[in-house]
Amino acid sequence: MQDYEFIIAHGTQNEGFAERFEAYGNVRTFPWISKENTAFLYREADIVLSRGSVTVLAEAAAFGAKII
């Protein structure tokens, strides 16, 4: 899995979640991803894995992201 870069938005209620991934150099975690950065990430992502809301899914689809 070192060939992939993972970006995880864990939300503000799960701040301890980031500690689980500190040992992995190809994983970056954020409590939140700003609206300014979401468009860039959706365009650049090979795939978006989300348990997100309808808004997240619609935004990702609008930028042509493959969604799970």
N, C-alpha and C positions, 0 to 999 in steps of 0.2 A: 504493500500500500504506500510505499515511499514515493512512488511515481505520481502520486496525487497530492493536491493541496486541499485541505479541508478548512472551511471557514464556518464557524458555528456561532450563531446568535442564541445565547442561552436565556435571555430575559433577565429582568432585574430581580426576580424572585429566586433564581437559581445560581447565585454568584459562586457558590462552592463547587459548582459543576466544572468550572474552568480548571480547577486543580487536577482533575482526573486526566487532563490532556497535556499538562506541562512537560511531560517527558518526550512528547512527540514534536519533532521539529517542523513537521508538515501540517500541523494543526494550529490555527489561530482562533481564539475565542473572544467574543465581544458580548457585553450585556445587551447591547442594542446596536442596530445598524441604521444610520440616519437615512432619511429619504434621499438625500443627495447621493449617497453611496449605493443604494439598492439598485438603481438603474444600471450603474456600471457592473455591479456583481451579477445581475441577471443576464446582462449581455455577454459577459465573459465566462459564465459558468457552463460547464459541460452538462451538468444536471443539478436540479434543485430538489432537495429532499426536505419536505416541510410537513409539519403537523399544524401549519398555520391556518389562518382565517381565509375566508373567501377572498378578501382583499389581497392577501399575500399571493394566493394562487392566481388571481386575475392579473396582478402586476407582473408576475413572472411570465405568464402566458403572453402578455402584451409585448414583452421584450424577446419573445421567441425561445424562452428557456424550456428545456425538457423538465418535466415535473414528476416527482413521485410523491 
